[in-house]
Amino acid sequence: MSFILAFAGSNSSSSINFELVKYTCSLIEGEEVRLMNMSNCPFPMYSEDHEKEHGFSNSLNEIKRDIQYSKGVIVSVNEHNSYPSAYFKNLLDWLSRLDRNFIREKKLMLMSTSKGKRGAIGALEVSEKLFTRFGAHVTGTFSLPSFGENFDREKGILDTELDDTHRSVLNDFLKSLD
């Protein structure tokens, strides 16, 4: 358990949540960080029939293993109609079927962003409840509203108040890993 696992809950190749995760990882010093791009991890829609016929994929087992061997996890969830995307919910469905305790006792920094002014807060709230239900310890949450106005791929979070809040949530997460 010597690394931090980080990923976005989106399978989009142009995910702004993945951009936020990458930026967050760039601020971490003195820790190994494994950044996972979920656009490389397709999963079929969960069904009991599919599980019985095909079992669990190697990539799902690898994600579960990485979560369990990590010292902490950073996730940024995307939002579709005020809820986590079907892709992300499907990933959690598969992981919880593989092992209901896939994230039990893990420290988790949870984030979200969107192009809108709410910053995917609906998806963030739902995801926090889901992760807590599976036993994760959410050390803090952060929502970045209006991604296009508040984020630059070179400079990071542009609004100083939002940047301070983000760094504070990240610092609390990192302190919790000690």
C-alpha positions as CSV (number, residue, x, y, z in Angstrom):
1,M,0.0,0.0,0.0
2,S,2.4,2.6,-1.2
3,F,0.6,4.4,-3.9
4,I,-2.4,6.7,-4.4
5,L,-4.9,5.6,-7.1
6,A,-6.6,8.3,-9.1
7,F,-9.2,8.3,-11.8
8,A,-12.3,10.0,-13.1
9,G,-15.7,8.3,-13.2
10,S,-16.0,9.0,-16.9
11,N,-15.1,6.9,-19.9
12,S,-15.0,9.9,-22.3
13,S,-11.7,10.5,-24.1
14,S,-12.2,14.3,-23.5
15,S,-13.3,14.1,-19.9
16,I,-13.0,17.3,-17.9
17,N,-13.1,15.3,-14.7
18,F,-10.0,13.4,-15.9
19,E,-8.4,16.8,-16.5
20,L,-9.2,17.8,-12.9
21,V,-7.8,14.5,-11.6
22,K,-4.6,14.9,-13.6
23,Y,-4.2,18.4,-12.2
24,T,-4.8,17.2,-8.6
25,C,-2.2,14.5,-9.1
26,S,0.3,17.1,-10.3
27,L,0.1,18.8,-6.9
28,I,1.1,15.7,-5.0
29,E,4.7,15.5,-4.0
30,G,6.6,12.6,-2.3
31,E,4.0,10.0,-3.1
32,E,3.6,7.5,-5.9
33,V,0.4,8.2,-7.8
34,R,-1.2,5.8,-10.3
35,L,-3.4,7.7,-12.7
36,M,-5.9,5.5,-14.5
37,N,-7.7,6.7,-17.6
38,M,-11.1,5.0,-17.6
39,S,-11.6,5.7,-21.3
40,N,-9.4,2.6,-21.7
41,C,-11.7,0.5,-19.5
42,P,-15.0,-0.5,-21.2
43,F,-17.4,-2.6,-19.3
44,P,-20.6,-4.2,-20.5
45,M,-23.8,-3.0,-18.7
46,Y,-24.1,-5.1,-15.5
47,S,-26.6,-7.9,-15.5
48,E,-26.8,-11.1,-13.5
49,D,-27.0,-13.1,-16.7
50,H,-23.8,-11.6,-18.0
51,E,-22.1,-12.2,-14.7
52,K,-23.1,-15.8,-14.7
53,E,-22.1,-16.4,-18.3
54,H,-18.8,-14.4,-18.4
55,G,-17.8,-13.8,-14.8
56,F,-15.6,-10.8,-14.0
57,S,-13.2,-9.3,-16.5
58,N,-9.4,-9.1,-15.9
59,S,-9.6,-5.3,-16.0
60,L,-12.3,-5.2,-13.3
61,N,-10.2,-7.5,-11.1
62,E,-7.2,-5.2,-11.7
63,I,-9.2,-2.1,-10.7
64,K,-10.4,-3.8,-7.6
65,R,-6.9,-4.9,-6.7
66,D,-5.4,-1.4,-7.3
67,I,-8.1,0.1,-5.1
68,Q,-7.5,-2.4,-2.3
69,Y,-3.6,-2.2,-2.5
70,S,-3.6,1.6,-2.6
71,K,-3.2,3.8,0.5
72,G,-5.9,6.1,-0.8
73,V,-8.1,6.9,-3.8
74,I,-8.9,10.1,-5.6
75,V,-12.0,10.1,-7.8
76,S,-13.7,12.9,-9.8
77,V,-17.2,12.0,-10.9
78,N,-19.0,13.3,-13.9
79,E,-22.7,14.1,-14.1
80,H,-25.5,13.3,-16.4
81,N,-28.8,14.9,-15.5
82,S,-27.8,15.6,-11.9
83,Y,-26.6,12.0,-11.2
84,P,-23.4,10.1,-11.8
85,S,-23.0,8.9,-15.3
86,A,-24.3,5.4,-16.3
87,Y,-20.7,4.4,-16.9
88,F,-19.6,5.2,-13.4
89,K,-22.7,3.7,-11.7
90,N,-22.1,0.6,-13.8
91,L,-18.5,0.4,-12.7
92,L,-19.6,0.6,-9.0
93,D,-22.2,-2.1,-9.7
94,W,-19.5,-4.4,-11.2
95,L,-17.0,-3.7,-8.4
96,S,-19.6,-4.3,-5.6
97,R,-20.7,-7.6,-7.2
98,L,-17.0,-8.7,-7.4
99,D,-16.4,-7.7,-3.8
100,R,-18.9,-5.8,-1.7
101,N,-16.0,-4.5,0.4
102,F,-13.9,-3.3,-2.6
103,I,-13.3,0.1,-1.0
104,R,-13.9,-0.6,2.7
105,E,-11.7,1.5,5.0
106,K,-10.1,3.3,2.1
107,K,-9.4,7.0,2.4
108,L,-11.1,8.8,-0.5
109,M,-10.9,12.3,-1.9
110,L,-14.0,12.9,-4.0
111,M,-14.4,15.6,-6.6
112,S,-16.6,16.7,-9.5
113,T,-16.7,19.3,-12.2
114,S,-18.9,20.3,-15.0
115,K,-19.3,23.1,-17.5
116,G,-22.3,24.3,-15.5
117,K,-22.5,26.5,-12.4
118,R,-23.4,23.6,-10.1
119,G,-20.1,21.8,-10.8
120,A,-21.8,18.4,-10.9
121,I,-22.7,18.7,-7.2
122,G,-25.7,16.3,-7.7
123,A,-23.4,13.5,-8.9
124,L,-20.9,14.3,-6.1
125,E,-23.6,14.0,-3.4
126,V,-24.9,10.7,-4.8
127,S,-21.4,9.3,-5.2
128,E,-20.4,10.3,-1.6
129,K,-23.4,8.3,-0.3
130,L,-22.6,5.3,-2.5
131,F,-18.9,5.2,-1.5
132,T,-19.8,5.6,2.2
133,R,-22.3,2.8,1.9
134,F,-19.4,0.6,0.6
135,G,-17.3,1.5,3.5
136,A,-15.0,4.2,2.2
137,H,-13.9,7.0,4.4
138,V,-14.5,10.2,2.4
139,T,-11.9,12.7,3.8
140,G,-13.3,15.6,1.8
141,T,-15.2,16.7,-1.3
142,F,-14.6,19.4,-3.9
143,S,-16.8,20.7,-6.7
144,L,-15.4,22.9,-9.5
145,P,-18.2,24.8,-11.2
146,S,-18.0,26.3,-14.7
147,F,-15.0,24.3,-15.8
148,G,-14.3,26.4,-18.9
149,E,-14.1,29.6,-16.9
150,N,-12.4,28.3,-13.8
151,F,-9.8,25.9,-15.2
152,D,-6.8,26.2,-17.5
153,R,-4.9,23.1,-18.5
154,E,-1.6,24.9,-18.0
155,K,-2.4,27.0,-14.9
156,G,-4.9,24.8,-13.1
157,I,-7.8,26.2,-11.1
158,L,-8.0,29.9,-11.9
159,D,-10.3,31.2,-9.1
160,T,-8.2,31.7,-6.0
161,E,-11.0,30.8,-3.5
162,L,-11.7,27.6,-5.4
163,D,-8.0,26.8,-5.7
164,D,-7.5,27.3,-2.0
165,T,-10.5,25.0,-1.2
166,H,-9.2,22.4,-3.6
167,R,-5.7,22.4,-2.1
168,S,-7.2,22.3,1.5
169,V,-9.3,19.2,0.6
170,L,-6.2,17.6,-1.0
171,N,-4.0,18.4,2.0
172,D,-6.6,16.9,4.4
173,F,-6.7,13.7,2.2
174,L,-2.9,13.5,2.2
175,K,-2.7,14.0,6.0
176,S,-5.3,11.2,6.5
177,L,-2.9,8.7,4.7
178,D,-0.2,9.0,7.4
